[in-house]
Amino acid sequence: MAMMQMSRIPRRRQTGRRFAWALVLALAFVVAGASGPGPARGTVSAQALNPCALLKVDEIEQLTPKTSVNEGVASSLPAFGSATCQYAWGVGTSRFKLDVTVNDAARLFPGMSPDQIKQRLLESVKTGTDGVVVSEVGEAAVFKPASPVYATATALVKGRILQLNVDGVFAGEMKDQVAGLLKTAASRL
């Protein structure tokens, strides 16, 4: 009778997948600083913040002057003090994506003072790489290209982490343009 209930199709074990998903979820909570029930830690919240208001479409179009950029699409995770605006334009190899993200610095760096967060941000630029410190933006700011097609600019501004992620052809070479956008967005934060 037990043989009739068994499938002839071999089942793959999914314990590795379950473990991987559990690990990803646990890391997300650790990075976000979730502490479980009780009051939220930190003093600044991104709940009322609209990251789409930090940059105007015509300012973003400077990255690719021959194309038009659509309005950004906002999303937020208020419980984690995070808000994002995503802009996308172009097709195929001419596709670009810009994410403007604002996070509560106290949640990303739990237990660290603003000076420690600033130091950690500045230390993220390693010698021998194309990463640079960007001056005159917030308390500290850096630009780091991860590859020729992906770059990140990050700033500590008024207790928040402002981050611009650019994904597209030659994004890693757009230091001046992305740093300019970071400076503009930081001035409106």
ZISULLIN-V527681 format. One record per run of one state. SS is the DSSP state (A for helix, B for strand, O for the rest). FROM is the first residue (numbers start at 1). TO is the last residue. If there is no record, write none. Layout:
ss->{SS;SS}
from->{FROM;FROM}
to->{TO;TO}
//
This chain:
ss->{O;A;O;A;O;A;O;A;O;B;A;O;B;O;A;O;B;A;O;A;O;B;O;B;O;B;O;B;O;A;O;A;O}
from->{1;2;6;15;33;51;54;57;61;73;78;81;82;90;92;95;96;105;109;114;124;132;134;140;148;150;158;160;169;171;174;175;188}
to->{1;5;14;32;50;53;56;60;72;77;80;81;89;91;94;95;104;108;113;123;131;133;139;147;149;157;159;168;170;173;174;187;189}
//
